[in-house]
């Protein structure tokens, strides 16, 4: 029988033929460790994918909220622009009506009441529209829509008077917002020129729309939304906002604007980012809650599976330990604790390779006159004696890195990797160690239990077969018996053998 060569010296239990098992964390543990790692990867992928999807949903909610805000801003701008343009056009229509009627000859010489009724009866009288004044070429008021006797007003210091006087084709002029000298309210002045029949400048027709009225219109249009509507004149100065308190129109948020053509007015709407966030952030709570609950559930299942795999690994470790223990017990002699004959046969077979046998020494050991000891003292005493011999063998084998075996009733063997001289010293130490115990043996010539040892070293017969090598150790043992026992005999290649019957096969069962 040929096996892999053995070069190292191993401690007891790890010598040639020792049974090796993978630790639970090795191959056998890896069988359970691989699904555990796979489960962890799957859990990470599932949880990561779920949170990625939740993040995408949240981002989509935010995108949709901003898209809705832009749509609402555009709608509010359109309706606000139409409302403002309509009021300007209605008021301008009143100014044109007065300008057209001023040149009617039928109004000359009539009473002030009739002329007032004829000029202003068809005017728009919406709330928020100011009185219309008619100023002469010197800027003094001589007609007013709100009273038959006009209030005194001179407009020569106002931009609308200068513009209308100097530009015959100026049309409607919208002046910068200002505080009315008549009512004290903030207004936007609107004016038109009227002329004599020959086209010369005759005066100015001027009125105003209150900013509070425009603010009311914008407030009604925006409703309960958080939008701020701002009206700006051509100089870029904000004239009016829908909010009573100051709003940071340059802060983070959504802003849209457009010109109110053809007028020198600019409309803009602003929605703070916080108001947009309020539209979508509350919707993220259910998403995050579901994601958290699912993540916790997955992690909980993962923990349970991890524990289950841990229990299985522990069960596998215990089963492996039990199997190892059973194998150890199957290979151990119950009485002495030494390796048994089965283990010896498996171990010695590994020394079959002639290339490695020169590193090994084999000792055949036998207790002298042991049958007589059993007959005199009884089997319990014999068992105690065998355990004492085994204790010496275990100690010496551990010190030398060898392995000791019980191969028969009182027959032992020791296999060790060492040189011939070291092997001889070890054999002598074993023999002397048992003799030093002085175990009583009345039927022994020395009165104590002794050992006979036969030593065969692989270096002495490197070409011999394994069976011949084992036979050499057995023959050396019987030579020690014939020479008086309590001694060590060597089996050397070519050494003469004493005549006598062939020794019984004792170690030969290690086989081929």
C-alpha positions, 0 to 999 in steps of 0.5 A: 500500500502506497500513500503520501510521504510524511516528513513532519513530527506531529504531536499525539493525535496528529501523527500519521493517519490522524483524522482531520476535519474542516472547522465549521468556518471552513468548507463545511461551515462555508456551506451555510456561510454562502447562503448567509452571505447571499441573503445579506447581499439580497437584503442589501439589494432589496432594501437599497432598491426600495429606498432608491424607488422611495427616493425617486417617488419623493423627487417626482413629488417635488418635481410635480409640485414645482410643475404645478406651481409654475402652471398656477403662476402662469395662470395667475399672471394671465388673469391678473394681466387681463384684469389690469388691462381691462380696467385700464382700457375701461378707464381710458374709454371714459377719458376718450369719451370726455375728450370727444365731447369737449369739442361739441359746439352744442355744449357751449352756453349751456348751464354747468349742470347740463354740461356736467351731465352731458360729459360725465353721465356715461363714464364708468363708475367702478369702485376704485376709479378716481374722479376725472378732471379737465384742465385747461391749457394753463393747468387749472381744473375747470371740470370734474366728474365727481362734482358740478363745481370742480375742486381747485387743481393745477397740474402744470407741475405734473409729468402728465401735463408736460407730456400731453402738452408737448406731444400732440399724438401722445394718446393715453399716458400712464404716469408713475404711481403717486399719492393723490393730492385730492384724496391722499391715496396711492393712485396711478394717474391716467391722462389724455390730451384734448385740442381745439378744432385747429389742433392746438393744445386745449388742455388735459383730461386726467384721472386715476385708478387707486392701487388699493383697488388693483390690490383687491383684484389681485387678492381675489384672483390669487385666493388663498394661495401663497403667491405674492403679486407685484406691480412694477412701473417702468423705472423698476420700482415695485409699486404694489404687492398683494401682501400687507407685510413685507415679503422678500421677493428675492428669496428662494422660490418660484418667480414668473413675470411679464409685461402688461403691454402696451402699458409701462407696467410689469407684473410678477408673481412669487411663491416661496420655496417653503410654500411649494415644499408644503405641497409635497413634503407631507406626502413623503411621510407615508412613503418613508413610513412604508419604506422604514417598515419594509426595511425593518421587516426585511432586516427582521427576517434577515436576523431570524434567518441569520440566527437559524443559520447560526443554530444550524452551524452550531448543530453542524459543529456539534455533529462534527465534534460528535463524529470526531469524538466517535472516530477518536473513541473508535481508534482509542483503546478503552482501557489504556487511552492509547491508540488501538490496533485499528489506528495502528494498522491505518497509521503504519500503512502510511510508512509503506513508501521506501523513500520516507521510511528511513525517517521512522522508527518502529518499536514492538513492546511487550510486558514480560510474564504478564499472564503470570501477573494476571493469574496471581493478582487478578485481572483488575490488578493486571488492568492497573498495570497496563494503564501504568505502562500506557502512561509511560508510553503516552509521556514518552510519545508526547515528548518525542512527537510519536504515537503509541498504540496498544496492539494486543493484550499486553503488546504495544507499539510506538511509531516515531520520526527520529534518527536511530540513536534517538530511537534507541535512547527513547526505547531504553527510556521507555523500558527504564521508565516502566522498571522504575515504577516497580510494579509488583510481580512475584513470578518475575525473576526481578520481582517487578513488571518489566518490558521487552522492546524490539526496535526496527529503524527504516534507515537500517532496511530502506529497501525492505517491504513494509511487512518485512520492516514490521517483521524485523521489529517483531523478531527483535522483540522476541530476541529480547525475550530469548535473551532474558527480557527487560531489555531492548534489542535492535533489528539490523539489516543482515544481522544474524538471527538466532535459530528457533521457531518462527515468531508469531505474527504480532505486528504483521496485520498492519498490512499491505 
